[in-house]
């Protein structure tokens, strides 16, 4: 489900950014799920790390383009 959502977001952003209006839009998101014994702080930290990883990839792809 998360992959479908990300795929949809990326498609919509790609179409939006294809417009020649000198405006670039991006979204970075991270998600993590816990099952069993876990600490909420660990799950939040993992989601945060994943968001920053996505943000870095997005930024790199704009620079490389």
C-alpha positions, 0 to 999 in steps of 0.5 A: 500500500505504501509503495502504491501511494509513493508511486502515485505521488511520484507520478503526480509530481512528475506531471506537475514538474513537467510544466514549464513554470520554473517551479519545482515541487517535491515531497519526501516521506518516511514510514515505519511499522512495528510489530511486537515489542518495539519502542515508539521512539525507535519506530519514529527514528526509523521513519525519520531516517527513511524520510531524509534518505528519500529527501537526499535521493530527490535532491540528488536526482534534481542536481544530476538532471 
